């Protein structure tokens, strides 16, 4: 017997030697002794945790929870409205990040489903001159600013609540700065989804842009870059937050890389350099200031022109359409009058054939013989 534990090995060895001596002295069947040894090594009692009763009561989770897309505990707290507010919608400022862009939306939950009131994407910043850095902190700020100004423009509240036009990076609350009392500021709650809300996360850049744009979103300053806690003291560096909003931390690395390796600098920041050159500015701070001003000047989404191409039909019924890739059939639903006319046309055609047969008996004979042969072909063969 060999075990990991030396003591256990000795115990089993002594037991085996004793059993062999017992067999030799008493003459007991060795198989019986083998059964005794096996009983010594039997496993202890194990309780069955997931029994049949467990699986009978098992409840499948929601599809989006199984796909790890929705945190329903978070969602329930965001959409539940107070009873005394009746059917007043509760708005959410939804921020989502992909590999290529930021998406900001103002969404209200209804029984039929979520309804999007307004939306903005960082891809739209290309129309305002920003073609690089669409997923960094500064790009997220611009996207949030665009969404806020677009919403207030649609609601005709853009002149009432202009937000913070001079960006300093400090904490801003539109309720404290509001002077117009005709309509209260538009209030929404931040929805980050499954994003980890670490200090300085980029989703908070979109939040800051929306707040500076004039929306009322409850938050605190301890989520922005520049906040830290030292010896039970909270410190919020406003200047560091401002640097992230204007991309100065990127500018600092660009200058450092330019001095160390000019070739790598030109290769890594080629898109940035082209963006700065096209906007005719000298630094990233001037670039973002220009983008902020352009967003505030015209945040409305441009309407797309509908392409009206003339369709070419192959047949007279206008069911087969000719395209560059080929022809495809699109059946058109006929009206009641058109269906009746189609039936009448078929009846008229049959009557004309009958009249023609009366005048030409040879043709009638050929037609009747054709029908007879067709009937014979349709008959099934009998197998013996």
CORWOVEN-V218974 format. One record per pair of residues at least 24 apart in sequence whose C-alpha atoms are under 10 Angstrom apart, sorted by the first residue. I is the first residue (numbers start at 1). J is the second residue. D is the distance in Angstrom with one decimal. If there is no record, write none. Layout:
BEGIN
i = [I | I]
j = [J | J]
d = [D | D]
END
This chain:
BEGIN
i = [12 | 12 | 12 | 68 | 69 | 69 | 70 | 70 | 71 | 71 | 72 | 74 | 74 | 74 | 74 | 75 | 75 | 75 | 78 | 78 | 78 | 78 | 78 | 79 | 79 | 79 | 79 | 79 | 80 | 81 | 90 | 90 | 90 | 91 | 91 | 91 | 91 | 91 | 91 | 91 | 91 | 91 | 92 | 92 | 92 | 92 | 92 | 92 | 92 | 92 | 92 | 93 | 93 | 93 | 93 | 93 | 93 | 93 | 93 | 93 | 93 | 93 | 93 | 93 | 93 | 93 | 93 | 94 | 94 | 94 | 94 | 94 | 94 | 94 | 94 | 94 | 94 | 95 | 95 | 95 | 95 | 95 | 95 | 95 | 95 | 95 | 95 | 95 | 95 | 95 | 95 | 95 | 95 | 96 | 96 | 96 | 96 | 96 | 96 | 96 | 96 | 96 | 97 | 97 | 97 | 97 | 97 | 97 | 97 | 97 | 98 | 99 | 99 | 100 | 100 | 100 | 101 | 101 | 101 | 101 | 101 | 101 | 101 | 102 | 102 | 102 | 102 | 102 | 102 | 102 | 102 | 102 | 102 | 102 | 102 | 103 | 103 | 103 | 103 | 103 | 103 | 103 | 104 | 104 | 104 | 104 | 104 | 104 | 104 | 104 | 104 | 104 | 104 | 104 | 105 | 105 | 105 | 105 | 105 | 106 | 106 | 106 | 106 | 106 | 106 | 106 | 107 | 107 | 107 | 108 | 117 | 117 | 118 | 118 | 118 | 118 | 118 | 118 | 119 | 119 | 119 | 119 | 119 | 119 | 119 | 119 | 120 | 120 | 120 | 120 | 120 | 120 | 120 | 120 | 120 | 121 | 121 | 122 | 122 | 124 | 125 | 125 | 125 | 126 | 126 | 127 | 127 | 127 | 128 | 128 | 128 | 128 | 128 | 128 | 128 | 128 | 128 | 129 | 129 | 129 | 129 | 129 | 129 | 129 | 129 | 129 | 130 | 130 | 130 | 130 | 130 | 130 | 130 | 130 | 130 | 131 | 131 | 131 | 131 | 131 | 131 | 132 | 132 | 132 | 132 | 132 | 132 | 132 | 132 | 133 | 133 | 133 | 133 | 133 | 135 | 136 | 136 | 136 | 136 | 136 | 136 | 136 | 136 | 137 | 137 | 137 | 137 | 137 | 137 | 137 | 137 | 137 | 137 | 137 | 137 | 137 | 138 | 138 | 138 | 138 | 138 | 138 | 138 | 138 | 138 | 138 | 138 | 138 | 138 | 139 | 139 | 139 | 139 | 139 | 139 | 139 | 139 | 139 | 140 | 140 | 140 | 140 | 140 | 140 | 140 | 140 | 140 | 140 | 141 | 141 | 141 | 141 | 141 | 141 | 141 | 141 | 141 | 141 | 141 | 141 | 141 | 141 | 141 | 141 | 142 | 142 | 142 | 142 | 142 | 142 | 142 | 142 | 142 | 142 | 142 | 142 | 143 | 143 | 143 | 143 | 143 | 143 | 143 | 144 | 144 | 144 | 144 | 144 | 144 | 144 | 144 | 144 | 144 | 144 | 144 | 145 | 145 | 145 | 145 | 145 | 145 | 145 | 145 | 145 | 145 | 145 | 145 | 145 | 145 | 145 | 146 | 146 | 146 | 146 | 146 | 146 | 146 | 146 | 146 | 146 | 146 | 146 | 147 | 147 | 147 | 147 | 147 | 147 | 147 | 147 | 148 | 148 | 148 | 148 | 148 | 148 | 148 | 148 | 148 | 148 | 148 | 148 | 148 | 149 | 149 | 149 | 149 | 149 | 149 | 149 | 149 | 149 | 149 | 149 | 149 | 150 | 150 | 150 | 150 | 150 | 150 | 150 | 151 | 151 | 151 | 151 | 151 | 151 | 152 | 152 | 152 | 152 | 152 | 152 | 153 | 153 | 153 | 153 | 154 | 154 | 155 | 157 | 157 | 157 | 157 | 157 | 158 | 158 | 158 | 159 | 160 | 160 | 160 | 161 | 161 | 161 | 161 | 161 | 161 | 162 | 162 | 162 | 162 | 162 | 163 | 163 | 163 | 163 | 163 | 163 | 163 | 163 | 164 | 164 | 164 | 164 | 164 | 165 | 165 | 165 | 165 | 165 | 165 | 166 | 166 | 167 | 167 | 167 | 167 | 167 | 167 | 167 | 168 | 168 | 168 | 168 | 168 | 168 | 168 | 169 | 169 | 169 | 169 | 169 | 169 | 169 | 169 | 169 | 169 | 169 | 169 | 169 | 169 | 169 | 169 | 170 | 170 | 170 | 170 | 170 | 170 | 170 | 170 | 170 | 171 | 171 | 171 | 171 | 171 | 171 | 171 | 171 | 171 | 171 | 172 | 172 | 172 | 172 | 172 | 172 | 172 | 172 | 173 | 173 | 173 | 173 | 173 | 173 | 173 | 173 | 173 | 174 | 174 | 174 | 174 | 174 | 174 | 174 | 175 | 175 | 175 | 175 | 177 | 178 | 184 | 185 | 185 | 185 | 185 | 186 | 186 | 186 | 186 | 187 | 187 | 187 | 187 | 187 | 188 | 188 | 188 | 188 | 189 | 189 | 189 | 189 | 190 | 190 | 190 | 197 | 198 | 198 | 198 | 199 | 199 | 199 | 199 | 199 | 199 | 200 | 200 | 200 | 200 | 200 | 200 | 201 | 202 | 205 | 205 | 205 | 208 | 209 | 209 | 213 | 213 | 243 | 245 | 245 | 246 | 246 | 246 | 246 | 246 | 246 | 246 | 247 | 247 | 247 | 247 | 247 | 248 | 248 | 248 | 249 | 250 | 251 | 251 | 251]
j = [37 | 40 | 41 | 194 | 193 | 194 | 193 | 194 | 193 | 194 | 193 | 191 | 192 | 193 | 194 | 109 | 191 | 193 | 109 | 188 | 189 | 190 | 191 | 107 | 108 | 109 | 110 | 189 | 109 | 109 | 187 | 188 | 189 | 115 | 116 | 117 | 186 | 187 | 188 | 189 | 190 | 191 | 116 | 117 | 187 | 188 | 189 | 190 | 191 | 192 | 217 | 118 | 119 | 144 | 147 | 148 | 187 | 188 | 189 | 190 | 191 | 192 | 206 | 207 | 210 | 215 | 217 | 119 | 188 | 189 | 190 | 191 | 192 | 193 | 203 | 206 | 207 | 119 | 120 | 121 | 140 | 143 | 144 | 190 | 191 | 192 | 193 | 195 | 202 | 203 | 204 | 206 | 207 | 121 | 140 | 191 | 192 | 193 | 194 | 195 | 203 | 206 | 121 | 122 | 135 | 140 | 192 | 195 | 202 | 203 | 135 | 134 | 135 | 133 | 134 | 135 | 133 | 134 | 135 | 136 | 139 | 140 | 143 | 134 | 135 | 136 | 139 | 140 | 141 | 142 | 143 | 144 | 202 | 203 | 206 | 135 | 140 | 143 | 144 | 147 | 203 | 206 | 140 | 143 | 144 | 145 | 146 | 147 | 148 | 191 | 203 | 206 | 207 | 210 | 144 | 147 | 148 | 151 | 191 | 147 | 148 | 151 | 188 | 189 | 190 | 191 | 188 | 189 | 191 | 188 | 151 | 154 | 147 | 148 | 150 | 151 | 152 | 154 | 143 | 144 | 146 | 147 | 148 | 150 | 151 | 301 | 144 | 145 | 146 | 147 | 148 | 150 | 151 | 299 | 301 | 146 | 147 | 146 | 147 | 301 | 291 | 294 | 295 | 275 | 291 | 291 | 294 | 295 | 279 | 290 | 291 | 292 | 293 | 294 | 295 | 298 | 299 | 275 | 276 | 278 | 279 | 287 | 288 | 290 | 291 | 294 | 272 | 275 | 276 | 278 | 279 | 287 | 288 | 290 | 291 | 271 | 272 | 274 | 275 | 276 | 278 | 269 | 270 | 271 | 272 | 273 | 274 | 275 | 276 | 247 | 250 | 271 | 272 | 275 | 202 | 201 | 202 | 203 | 205 | 244 | 245 | 247 | 250 | 200 | 201 | 202 | 203 | 204 | 205 | 206 | 225 | 243 | 244 | 245 | 246 | 247 | 202 | 205 | 206 | 209 | 242 | 243 | 244 | 245 | 246 | 247 | 248 | 250 | 288 | 202 | 205 | 206 | 209 | 244 | 245 | 246 | 247 | 288 | 202 | 203 | 204 | 205 | 206 | 207 | 208 | 209 | 210 | 245 | 202 | 203 | 204 | 205 | 206 | 207 | 208 | 209 | 210 | 211 | 212 | 213 | 244 | 245 | 246 | 292 | 205 | 206 | 208 | 209 | 210 | 213 | 245 | 246 | 288 | 291 | 292 | 295 | 205 | 206 | 207 | 209 | 210 | 292 | 295 | 203 | 204 | 205 | 206 | 207 | 208 | 209 | 210 | 211 | 212 | 213 | 215 | 205 | 206 | 207 | 208 | 209 | 210 | 211 | 212 | 213 | 214 | 215 | 292 | 295 | 296 | 299 | 206 | 209 | 210 | 213 | 292 | 294 | 295 | 296 | 298 | 299 | 300 | 301 | 206 | 209 | 210 | 213 | 215 | 295 | 299 | 300 | 186 | 206 | 207 | 209 | 210 | 211 | 212 | 213 | 214 | 215 | 216 | 296 | 299 | 209 | 210 | 212 | 213 | 214 | 215 | 295 | 296 | 297 | 298 | 299 | 300 | 213 | 295 | 296 | 298 | 299 | 300 | 301 | 186 | 213 | 214 | 215 | 299 | 300 | 185 | 186 | 213 | 214 | 215 | 299 | 296 | 298 | 299 | 300 | 299 | 300 | 186 | 183 | 184 | 185 | 186 | 214 | 213 | 214 | 296 | 214 | 184 | 185 | 214 | 185 | 186 | 212 | 213 | 214 | 215 | 212 | 213 | 214 | 215 | 296 | 209 | 210 | 211 | 212 | 213 | 214 | 215 | 216 | 209 | 211 | 212 | 213 | 214 | 212 | 213 | 214 | 292 | 293 | 296 | 212 | 289 | 209 | 212 | 242 | 245 | 246 | 289 | 292 | 238 | 239 | 241 | 242 | 243 | 245 | 246 | 208 | 212 | 221 | 224 | 225 | 226 | 237 | 238 | 239 | 240 | 241 | 242 | 243 | 244 | 245 | 246 | 208 | 221 | 224 | 236 | 237 | 238 | 239 | 241 | 242 | 208 | 211 | 212 | 219 | 220 | 221 | 222 | 224 | 236 | 238 | 208 | 211 | 212 | 214 | 216 | 219 | 220 | 221 | 211 | 212 | 214 | 215 | 216 | 217 | 218 | 219 | 220 | 211 | 212 | 213 | 214 | 215 | 216 | 217 | 214 | 215 | 216 | 217 | 214 | 214 | 216 | 214 | 215 | 216 | 217 | 214 | 215 | 216 | 217 | 214 | 215 | 216 | 217 | 218 | 215 | 216 | 217 | 218 | 216 | 217 | 218 | 219 | 217 | 218 | 219 | 223 | 223 | 224 | 225 | 223 | 224 | 225 | 226 | 227 | 228 | 224 | 225 | 226 | 227 | 241 | 244 | 225 | 244 | 241 | 244 | 245 | 245 | 245 | 292 | 295 | 296 | 285 | 285 | 288 | 283 | 284 | 285 | 286 | 287 | 288 | 289 | 283 | 284 | 285 | 287 | 288 | 283 | 284 | 285 | 284 | 284 | 283 | 284 | 285]
d = [9.3 | 9.6 | 10.0 | 8.5 | 8.0 | 7.4 | 6.8 | 7.2 | 6.9 | 6.8 | 9.7 | 8.6 | 9.6 | 8.1 | 9.4 | 10.0 | 8.3 | 8.4 | 9.4 | 9.8 | 7.3 | 8.6 | 7.7 | 10.0 | 7.9 | 6.4 | 9.0 | 9.4 | 9.0 | 10.0 | 8.5 | 7.2 | 8.3 | 9.7 | 9.5 | 9.0 | 9.0 | 7.1 | 4.8 | 6.5 | 9.1 | 9.8 | 9.6 | 10.0 | 8.6 | 5.0 | 4.7 | 5.9 | 6.1 | 9.8 | 9.1 | 9.7 | 9.6 | 9.3 | 9.5 | 9.6 | 9.1 | 5.7 | 5.6 | 4.8 | 5.7 | 8.5 | 9.5 | 8.2 | 8.8 | 9.6 | 8.0 | 9.2 | 9.3 | 8.3 | 6.2 | 4.7 | 6.3 | 7.9 | 9.5 | 9.7 | 9.5 | 10.0 | 10.0 | 10.0 | 9.2 | 9.7 | 8.6 | 7.7 | 6.3 | 5.6 | 7.8 | 9.4 | 9.8 | 6.4 | 9.0 | 7.3 | 8.2 | 9.8 | 10.0 | 8.7 | 6.8 | 7.4 | 9.3 | 8.4 | 7.6 | 9.7 | 9.9 | 9.8 | 7.6 | 9.0 | 9.4 | 8.9 | 8.8 | 7.8 | 8.1 | 9.8 | 7.6 | 9.4 | 7.1 | 6.5 | 9.1 | 5.7 | 5.4 | 9.1 | 8.8 | 8.7 | 9.5 | 7.2 | 6.1 | 9.0 | 7.9 | 6.3 | 9.7 | 9.8 | 7.0 | 9.0 | 9.5 | 8.7 | 8.6 | 9.9 | 8.6 | 7.4 | 8.6 | 9.3 | 9.9 | 9.2 | 8.9 | 6.8 | 6.4 | 9.6 | 9.0 | 6.5 | 9.3 | 9.9 | 9.5 | 7.6 | 9.3 | 9.3 | 8.9 | 7.1 | 9.4 | 9.7 | 9.6 | 8.2 | 8.9 | 8.3 | 7.7 | 9.3 | 9.6 | 9.8 | 8.9 | 9.8 | 9.7 | 9.4 | 7.9 | 9.7 | 7.0 | 8.7 | 7.5 | 6.0 | 9.7 | 8.8 | 9.5 | 9.5 | 8.9 | 5.9 | 9.0 | 8.3 | 8.2 | 9.6 | 7.7 | 9.2 | 6.6 | 5.1 | 8.9 | 8.3 | 9.6 | 9.7 | 8.7 | 8.5 | 8.2 | 9.0 | 10.0 | 8.7 | 8.0 | 9.8 | 8.6 | 9.8 | 9.7 | 9.6 | 9.5 | 9.7 | 9.7 | 8.5 | 5.9 | 8.7 | 9.3 | 6.2 | 7.0 | 9.4 | 9.6 | 7.4 | 9.1 | 8.0 | 6.6 | 8.4 | 9.3 | 8.4 | 6.6 | 8.7 | 9.2 | 6.7 | 8.8 | 9.7 | 8.6 | 7.9 | 8.0 | 9.4 | 6.9 | 7.7 | 7.9 | 8.8 | 6.1 | 9.4 | 9.8 | 9.3 | 9.7 | 6.2 | 5.7 | 9.2 | 9.0 | 6.7 | 9.4 | 9.2 | 9.7 | 9.0 | 7.8 | 10.0 | 8.3 | 9.9 | 6.8 | 9.7 | 8.8 | 9.0 | 9.4 | 8.5 | 9.6 | 8.8 | 8.0 | 5.0 | 7.9 | 8.3 | 5.5 | 7.8 | 9.8 | 10.0 | 6.3 | 6.5 | 8.7 | 7.6 | 8.5 | 7.0 | 8.6 | 9.1 | 9.6 | 9.1 | 6.2 | 4.6 | 5.9 | 5.8 | 9.4 | 9.8 | 7.9 | 9.0 | 8.2 | 8.2 | 9.7 | 9.9 | 8.3 | 9.2 | 8.8 | 9.0 | 6.5 | 6.9 | 8.2 | 5.3 | 4.6 | 8.4 | 9.0 | 7.6 | 9.9 | 8.8 | 8.4 | 8.6 | 8.2 | 4.7 | 4.4 | 7.3 | 6.4 | 4.4 | 7.6 | 9.8 | 9.2 | 9.9 | 9.4 | 6.6 | 9.1 | 9.5 | 8.4 | 7.2 | 9.4 | 6.2 | 8.7 | 9.7 | 8.7 | 9.8 | 8.3 | 7.8 | 6.9 | 8.2 | 8.9 | 6.3 | 9.4 | 7.2 | 8.2 | 10.0 | 9.5 | 9.3 | 9.4 | 7.6 | 4.3 | 6.2 | 7.3 | 4.6 | 4.5 | 8.2 | 8.8 | 7.8 | 9.9 | 9.7 | 7.3 | 8.6 | 8.0 | 4.3 | 4.8 | 7.7 | 6.9 | 5.1 | 8.5 | 9.3 | 7.9 | 7.7 | 8.3 | 9.1 | 9.6 | 8.0 | 7.7 | 7.7 | 8.6 | 9.8 | 6.0 | 7.7 | 9.3 | 6.1 | 8.8 | 9.8 | 9.2 | 8.7 | 6.9 | 8.3 | 9.6 | 9.6 | 8.0 | 9.5 | 9.5 | 9.9 | 9.8 | 7.8 | 5.1 | 7.7 | 8.5 | 5.3 | 6.5 | 6.2 | 9.8 | 9.8 | 8.9 | 9.8 | 8.0 | 9.5 | 5.7 | 7.3 | 8.6 | 7.8 | 6.7 | 9.4 | 8.7 | 6.1 | 8.4 | 9.3 | 8.9 | 8.8 | 8.4 | 5.0 | 5.6 | 7.8 | 9.1 | 9.8 | 9.7 | 9.1 | 8.8 | 8.8 | 9.4 | 8.1 | 8.8 | 7.8 | 8.3 | 9.6 | 9.9 | 9.2 | 7.7 | 7.5 | 9.7 | 8.1 | 9.5 | 8.2 | 9.6 | 8.5 | 8.9 | 9.2 | 9.1 | 8.1 | 9.4 | 10.0 | 9.4 | 8.7 | 9.0 | 7.3 | 9.3 | 9.8 | 8.1 | 5.3 | 8.1 | 8.1 | 6.4 | 5.6 | 9.3 | 8.9 | 9.6 | 8.9 | 7.0 | 4.9 | 4.8 | 4.0 | 7.6 | 9.7 | 9.5 | 8.1 | 4.8 | 6.7 | 7.4 | 7.3 | 8.0 | 9.7 | 8.9 | 8.9 | 9.0 | 9.1 | 9.7 | 9.6 | 7.8 | 7.5 | 8.5 | 9.2 | 9.1 | 9.6 | 7.3 | 7.5 | 8.3 | 5.8 | 9.3 | 9.0 | 10.0 | 8.5 | 9.4 | 10.0 | 9.1 | 9.6 | 9.7 | 8.9 | 5.4 | 6.8 | 8.1 | 5.3 | 4.5 | 8.3 | 8.8 | 7.4 | 9.7 | 9.6 | 8.2 | 9.7 | 8.9 | 8.8 | 5.5 | 8.4 | 7.8 | 8.0 | 8.6 | 9.3 | 9.3 | 9.3 | 7.8 | 6.1 | 9.8 | 9.4 | 9.7 | 8.5 | 8.4 | 7.0 | 6.9 | 9.6 | 9.6 | 9.7 | 9.6 | 9.1 | 7.1 | 8.3 | 8.7 | 8.7 | 6.9 | 8.2 | 8.3 | 9.0 | 9.7 | 7.2 | 8.0 | 9.1 | 6.2 | 6.9 | 5.9 | 8.8 | 9.4 | 9.2 | 7.0 | 9.8 | 9.8 | 9.4 | 9.5 | 7.5 | 6.5 | 6.2 | 9.8 | 8.0 | 5.5 | 5.8 | 8.5 | 9.7 | 6.3 | 4.6 | 5.9 | 8.3 | 7.5 | 6.4 | 5.3 | 7.8 | 8.4 | 5.6 | 6.7 | 8.9 | 6.8 | 7.9 | 8.4 | 8.0 | 7.3 | 9.1 | 9.8 | 4.7 | 5.9 | 6.4 | 8.7 | 7.5 | 8.7 | 4.6 | 4.2 | 7.7 | 8.2 | 8.8 | 9.4 | 7.8 | 9.8 | 9.5 | 8.6 | 7.4 | 9.1 | 8.9 | 9.9 | 10.0 | 8.5 | 8.7 | 8.9 | 8.4 | 9.9 | 6.8 | 5.1 | 8.4 | 8.4 | 5.9 | 7.7 | 9.6 | 6.3 | 6.7 | 9.5 | 7.9 | 8.8 | 6.9 | 6.7 | 9.8 | 8.3 | 7.5 | 6.5 | 8.5]
END
